[in-house]
């Protein structure tokens, strides 16, 4: 345990330090907000000087575990009624955007001459939850390391674009925090970017966006199992491919465990075990954890990976990003939920 703490502390410390600067800037310029300053600051630092290997383990921990922890903390201000109502209301919009992303990736990716595995990974990453969905899908299709790296770099590029553009677009469209939260939760690729965009738009937007995004994240399991079944019908695993896991092992391996802790936090608040007086402090803690995670993500950016991706995968990711964002907004408008 002590050895692990020693391994993680340098990277976590750097992320916390940058998050502190970002939070101060966010208070000074609230229209931009700490999450944007954190991720842009991290990317800027990584461009000026690649981070040393010694801090990378801590950055990896902060970008994942700290982000998931922030979502659990945000759950302490929600009730089960809010979660069920918000999550169920987003399902029709979510299904429509998922279908557009997956079908669009298959058809447009083929027209662009992008390989089957790469277009599948980009489609799933756009449709569900970015890098997590890519990793889960890779477990059942055994894609090459290059395809996994290219797809993650593509998704990451548009994650940053979403954080920088969605809040402004939401304000231009006159969306309410609830309406923006639904849009962000169904249209932005990765959980980190959903949390960041919702936090910049407003606290109410962040809560809605997280619940919608968590509902969407659960689609990892049926989608990857469906891909696994489809691939298995196309022939046996090749000699150079890793053996695929059993159905039960895959379900257990792909289920986002932090969702359980989120529901525990919601349960504690629903039954009144979390005093109302704690909510402001917990909200501040969650926002700082979000800034810390986004600083770590920015610091971990490898621009060489993004440049190496090439134009075609980036173009496919861009087309899908626009299609999903537009479709989500249109479906929300048809359901009367944009505002």
N, C-alpha and C positions, 0 to 999 in steps of 0.2 A: 504493500500500500504506500509506504513512504517513498519507495523507488518510483512508483507511478506518479505520485504527486510531484516529485522532483522533475520528472520527464515532462509533465503537463504545464507546470507553473510558468516557465518562460513565455510560451505562446499565449497562455491565458492572460498573463500579466500585460503583455503588449496589447492584446485585444481590449482589455479593460481600460488601459491608458488612452488608447485611441477613442474608445467609447466615451470616456470622460470629456475629451475635447469636443467630440461630436455633440454630446448632450449640451455642453455650454453654448456651442454654436447654434444648436437647435432652439435653445431658449432665446438667443439673440435674434435669430431669423426663423420664427415659427412657421412661416409659410413654406420653408424648405424642410425643416424637421431633422431631428437627430439621426433617424435611420438612413436618410439620403446622405448626410454628411459622413456617416460611418462607412458606408459601402464605397462611396466615391473616394473618401480619404484613404481607405484601405487599398483600393485599386491604384490610386496615385502613388502611394508609397511603394507598392510592388513594382510599378513601372520604373520608378527612380532607382530602386535598389531591391533586387530579389531578396526575400527574407531568408535568413540562415536556416539550415536544416534543423538546428536545435530547437527552433520555435514551432516547427511544423506540427508535431504531435499535439501541442496545446491548441494551435489554431484549428486543427481538425476536431478536437473535443469541443471547443467553443462554438464552432459553426454548426454542429449537430446537437450535442447534448444540451448546451446552454439555450439554443433556440427552442428545443423541445420543452425544456424546463420553463421557458417564458410562456409558452402556450398553456402549460399546466397552471402556472400562477394566474394567468388571465381567466382561467376557468373558475377561480375562486369568486369571481364577481357575477357568474352566470347561474341561472336556475335550469332545471331539467325542462321546464316548460319552454323557456327561450330556445334551448338547444334543439328540442324536438320540432318546435314550430318553424324555426329558421331552416333547419336541415331538410325537413320534408318539403318546404316551399321551394327549395332550390333544385329538387330532383329533376323535374321536367327540363329546366334550363341546362342542368348538368348533363343529362343524357343526350340532349341535342348537340351540345358542344363537344362531348366525347365522340359521338358518331362522326361529326364533321372533321375532327382532328385525325381520327384513325383512318377513315375512308380517304380523306384528302392526302394523308401521308402515303397511302398505298398507290393511289392513282397519279398524283402529281409527282411523287418521288420516282415512279416508274418512267413517266414521261421525261423527267430530267436526267434519267440514266443513273440514278443513285441505287446502290446495291440493296437487296432485300432486307438484310439485317439492319443496315444503317437507317433506312427509311422507317423501319418498324420501331427502332429505338427512339428516333426523333418524334415519330407520331405518338408513341406512348408517353414520352417525356412531356410533350405539349398537352396531351389529353388529360393526364392525371396529376402527376406531382414531380416533374423534373427528374433530378438525379436519382431519387429513391425509386421511382417507377422504372427508370432505365436499368438500375442495378437488379431489381426484381425480375425484369424481363430477360436480362442477360443470363440469369440463373436458369432459364428454361430454353433459351435458344442458343446458348454458348457462342455468342458473337466474339469477334476478334477484339483484342485490346484496343486496336486503332479505331474500330467502329464505336466502341464504348466511349473512348476519349473524345472523338469527333462529335458524338451526339451530346455529351455533357457540355462540351465547349459551346456548341450551338445553342443549347437551352440556356446556359448561363448568360450568353450575350443578350438574349431577349428578356431574361430576368431583370438585368440591370436597366434595359430600355423600359420595362414596365414600371419599375420603381420611379424612374425619372419622368414618365409621361402620364401614367394613369391618374394620379391625383389631380393634376392640372386639367386633364380632359374631363374628369368627373365634375370639377367645379365649373368648367365651361358649359357643361351640359345641365348644370343646376341640379345635380343628383343629391338626394338626402344621404346621410351616413348609412342608413339601411340599404338603400338602393345601390350605393357604391360598393358596400360590403358584398352584396350578392354578385355584382359584376366582377369585382376583383377575385372573389372566391371561385368563380366558375371560369374565368378567362386567363388568369395569370398562372404561369407554369409551376413555379416552385413555392413551397410553403414560406421560405424566408422572404421572398418578394411579395407574397400576399400579405404577410404580417407587416412588412415595411410600408407598402402602399396604403394599407388600411390605417396604420399609425400616423402617417403623414396627413391623410385626409381628415382623421378625427377618431377619438376613442370609440365611439359607437360603431364606426365603420370597421374598426379592427376586430371587435368582438363578433360582428356578423360575418366578416370575411373569414375568420378562423373557423367558425362552426361550419360554414359552407365548404371551406377547403377540406376540413376533416372528413366531412361526408363524401367529398370527391376522392379523398385519399383512400378510402375503403374500397374503391373500385380497383385498386391494385390487384386484389385477390382474384375476382372473377375474370378480369381482363388477361392477366398473365396465365391463369389456368386455361382460358380459352385459346390463347396463343400456343400453349404447350400441347393441348389436344390437337390443334390444327397442324402443328409441325409434326406431331407423332403420326398423323395420318398420311404424311408425305414421304414416309420412309424411315428406316432405322437411323440411329445416331452414327455419324461418320467416325472413322478410326481416330481422327485427330481431335474430335470433340470430347469435352468432359461429359461424363454420364449425368443425365438429368435426375433430379431428386424425385422421390415418391410424392404422390399427391398430398398426403398428410404432412410430410416434411416441408413441402413448399408452402402450404397454407400457414404453418407455424413460423416459417422463416420470413414470410413477407408481411405478416400482420404487424402494423405499427403499434408496438406495445405502449408507447407514450400516450396513445389515445385512451387506454385504460386508466392511466393516472389522471388524465384530463377529466374523465367521467367521475373519478373519485373526488377530485376537487369540486366539480359541479355538485355532486351529491352532498358533500360537507356543507356547501353554501346553501343548498336547497333546504336542508333540515335545520339550518340556523346555527351550525357549529362554528361558522366564521363570522365574527362580529362585523357589523356595518362599519364601525370605526376603523377597522383594518383595511378596508377597501382602497382608500386613497394611497396608503403606503404600499400596498401590494401592487397597485397600478404603476406607481413610480418604479418599483423593483422590476416589474415585467418589462417596462419600456427600456430600462437600462440594460437588461439582459438581451433584449432585441438588438439594441445598438451594439452590444458586445459581440453577438453572433454575426451581425452583418459586417462589423469591422474585420472579424476573422475571415469571413468569406472573401471580402475585398483583398485582404492581405495574401490570401491563398491563390489569388488569380494568377494564372500563367498565360500571358498574352501570346507566347509562342504556340501554345496549344490552340488558341483561337485562330491565329494566322495559319497554322498548319491544316486547319479544318478545310480550307478552300471555300470557293464561292458557292458551289452547288448545294452542299448541306446547309450553309448559312442562308441561302436563298429559300430553300425548302422550309427551314425553321421560321424565316420571316413571313412567308406566305401563310403558313399555318397559324402563326401568332396573330396576324391580321384577321384571318378567317374566323378563328375561334373568338377573338375579342368582339368582332362585328356581329357574329351569330349570337353570342351570349347577350349582347345589348339588344338585338332585335327580338330574341325570344323573351327577354325580360320585359320589353316594351309591349309585346303581344299579351303578356300575362298581367300587364298593368302594374309592374313592380319596379320600373326604372326610377321613379321618384320616391 
